[in-house]
Amino acid sequence: MIALAEYNEHPYEIIADSITFSEVYEKWNEGYFPTLSNPSSIRTITAAYAYCNGLYDMRMKDIRVSHSEGTILNADVGDSTKSRIKSLFNMMYKYAVAHDIVDKDYASVMFANDNPIKRERTKEPIPFTDEEVQQLWDSKNLIPFVDMVLIGIYSGWRPQELSILQIADIDIEAEIMKGGLKTDAGKNRIVPIHPVIKPLIENRIKEADTLQSEYLFNDVNGQQGTYMTYDKYRKRFQKVMDRLKMTHRPHETRHTFITKAKSCDVDEYIL
């Protein structure tokens, strides 16, 4: 009875020698997920965790920097997802150190001498040219997902914000939509619907109605009414780029919007 009482009081002292990466993940997210206000944030974390399957059954105390770095470098995903995997490691190690599961925070010394993720992300964004935008318009009925790229260019939404837009937050008559993530100023912001993309949005609303979904863009390969994750957005975006022989990254739709708005002398505060 004394041993049981001590275990209930300090369970981590007993399980620290055997607890696995996946078990630490479950214990950590039990406390962390309820603090997140947006369901998409949880989806982002679980998507990053899915690429760590090589570590699931390893004891947390046996995982070293080489394992974590290898997991990130070998993941067949973009730099943004790799950064989220690294962020996941950071949070899990802080939890593990705080509960005496590990003695050292190995996540803090990952890529200490050279961070390939950071190096890749320092590339200057390249906006779509007018010719490329016209090429997208010419292909909107021929190549799936082109309409979503165009809506991103003419609205300025971040790809993840665009992916989770809800029908309830779109007023097609008033030609406005509401959404946003990341910062307090960016959340629940009102974005006008440019007249040229209004038909594209109307078509997506009709599709969502057919699918009985609350989201403007849907993962038609997933469960009914499931919005698109950033990773799925990125893959579909890349397919469009490959078909049209363009070289752009997903966030460059937003950069294109900003560049064009500035060229039209849009007030910086409004932008």
Salt bridges, closest charged atoms under 4 A:
GLU13 OE2 - HIS10 ND1 3.99
ASP17 OD1 - LYS61 NZ 3.06
ASP62 OD2 - ARG59 NE 2.77
ASP114 OD2 - ARG119 NH1 2.76
GLU120 OE2 - LYS123 NZ 2.77
ASP130 OD1 - LYS260 NZ 2.49
GLU132 OE1 - HIS248 NE2 2.78
ASP147 OD2 - ARG204 NE 2.66
GLU161 OE2 - ARG158 NH1 2.70
GLU161 OE1 - ARG189 NH2 2.82
GLU175 OE2 - LYS198 NZ 3.20
GLU207 OE1 - ARG204 NH1 3.11
ASP219 OD2 - LYS232 NZ 2.39
ASP219 OD1 - ARG236 NH2 3.53
ASP231 OD1 - ARG84 NH2 3.47
GLU252 OE1 - HIS248 ND1 2.82
GLU252 OE2 - ARG249 NE 3.35
